[in-house]
Amino acid sequence: MEVSELVHVLERALKAPLPGRLGQQEMAPLPLDEERFDFRRKQQARKGAVLVLICPSASGIQIPFIKRATYKGVHSGQIALPGGKMDPSDRDLGHTALRETEEEIGVDRQKIQLLGALSDLYIPPSNFCIRPFIGFTSEIPLFKPDSREVERLICTNFDVLVDEGIKKKKTFPIPSGGKILAPYFEIDREVVWGATAMILSEFLLMWKNRWNG
């Protein structure tokens, strides 16, 4: 599949109702935390954005993820989509997603076209409401990860992401000292869980439902 083909399908899918909670909760930690879906908490939380970036590659289509650098914070060392918090100078959350992507992995924001956004997701541990955008670039990117923020760049083939075999489940330690059971995606020997897994789950469900409606 070419990037243009996937973009055409996603443009059509984004015009239909989004999977929303149905897609997100499939990969949510258990027991399900209803705070994640509380509209009032989403309204009052800090705002941020991430980007599902569709890119061409030598072998087809790739989507970049990052392994966050180690720092004093609840998301230290986790696998994430490029993105971050909204700055006062950002004109909107789409601008946030593009700016943060350029800062973190070096892809020129001028070469990225946004297609639309998935459902907002509230993240209780960090009190952020994240808006995931979908965008694409027509050229194979020259990635330049920021070593201060990114420990590892993981460019994943789209065919890998749609394989149901990468979905697994295990217990994870949490900041309070306990453990939580959660589903996750195993991608390139890395564990993708929590908010990133929930966002990816909605994206993939939208893809699976692409011919409905």
N, C-alpha and C positions, 0 to 999 in steps of 0.2 A: 504494500500500500504506500502511496505517495502522501506527503504532507497535505497537498491540496485536496486529496480525496477525504482525508480525515477531517480537515477543516470544514469541508462542505457538509459532512455528516453532523459535526458538532454545532455548526451554525443552525441547522435545522432542529437539532435536539434542544438547543437552548431557547428556542421559541415556544417549546411545550412546557407544561408545569414541571418544575424540578422535583427530583425524588425527595429532597429535603431530609427530614428526620428518618424516613424509611431507609434511605441510603446511609446516613451517618451512623445510626444506631447498630447497624450490622457489625461494625468493627469497634464499637464502644466498649470500654472496660466494664467489667461486671462486679457487683450489681450495678445496674444502670443508674447513673446520677441524673436526676431530673433537672438539676440546676443547669445542665448543659443546654436544655431546651426551654429555659425560662425567658420569656420575651423581655421582662423588666430588667433582668440581669444583663441581657444583651444590650439594652438601651443605655444602661448606666456604666458599663465596663469601658476600659480603655480600648481604643480602636487600632486595628492592624490589618494587614493584607498579605497574602501569599500568592504565588503564581504557579499554575500548572503550565509549563512552557513546552509547547509542541515544536520539536526541532527536527530537521533532516539529519541523517547520519549516513555513513558509508554503507550501513546494512539496513537502512529503512528509516524508521522514526524513533527518536529518543526523547525521553523526558528527564531533566536533571533534578536530582535531589542533593541535599547537602547533609553532611554530618557536622553538627555544630561543634565548635571548639569547646574545650573545658573551661567553665567559668562558674562563679558563685550564683547559681540560679537553678530553678526547678527543671529547666529544659537543657541543661548542660549535657553535651555529648550525644544528644538525640538526633535521629534522622528527621529532616524537615524539608519542606519545599522552600525555595528562596522567598524571602519576605521579611517583614518586621513591623514595627510600630509606626503609626502615622505621625509625621512631623507637622508642626504648625504651618510650615511653608507649603505642604502638599495641598494641591487644589482639590483633590478627592482621593478616595481609596485606590482607584485605578492608578493614579500617579504614584501612590505609595508602593504598590506592587511592582511597578516598573522601575522606580528609583532603587528600591531595595534589591531587586534582582541584578541590576547593573552594579551596585556596590558590592554585593556578595559574590557573584560569579562572573562579573565582567562582561555580560552581554549588553551591547549598546541598546539602550531603551528605544532609540529612534528606529531600530530595525525590528521591533516587536509590535505586533498588532493584536490588540485585545479583542476577543470574541464575545465576552460576557462574563458573568459571575455565577458561581454556585451559591448554595445557601450559607448564610452567616453561621458561624459556630462559636459558642461561648466556651472558654477554657477556664474552669474554676481555679486551678492552682496558681495561675498568673493573672487572673481577672482581666483577660483580654477577650474581645469579640473580634474574631478573624473573618474577613471576607476573602474567599478563594476566587481568584480570577483564572480564566483560561485564555492563553494567548499563543501566538505562533510566530516563528521567524522562517523566512523562505530560504535562508542561507545556513550552511553548517556553521554553528557559532565557534568563535575562538574564545574558549572559556579561560577566564583569569580569576580564579578564586582568591578571595581576600583571606590570607593566612591568619589574620587576627580573629576572624569570625568562623572560618570554615576549616575543619580538620581534613575533610575528604569530600571530593565531588563524585557523585554516583550518577552516571548517565545510563538510564535504563531503557532497554528496547521496549516499545509499546506492546509487542507480542508477549513479553514476559509478564507485564502487568495484567493482561487479560486472562492469564492462566490461573484457574482456580486452585491449582496445586500450591501456590505460594501463600495461601491463607493457612495460618496455624494458630495455636493458642497456648499460653503459658502464664505463670504468675510473675509479677513484677514487683520490686520493692518500691515503696512510696515514701515521700519526705517525712511522714508522721512516724515512720519506723515499721509500719505493717507491710502487708502484701496485698496485691490485687490481681484478680484473674482477668486477662484481656486477650482478645484475638489480635493477631498481627500479620503483616505481610513480611515474608522473608525475601529480601531483595539484595542480590549480590553479597550474600553472607552477612547482611545487616538486618536488624530487627526494626521494622517500621510500625509503630503502634501509637495509641493515643490520638491526639487531634489530627495528625498527618494521615493516619490510617483511616480516620472517619471521613476526612475530606476526599481522600483517594477512593474510598468506598462509594461515596455519592457520585463521583466522576465516572467510575466504572459502571455503576448501575444505570446512569444516564446513557452510557454507551450501549449497554445491553438492551435498553428499552428504546433504542434509536428509531426503530421502525414502527413503534406503537403510536397510535393517535394520528 
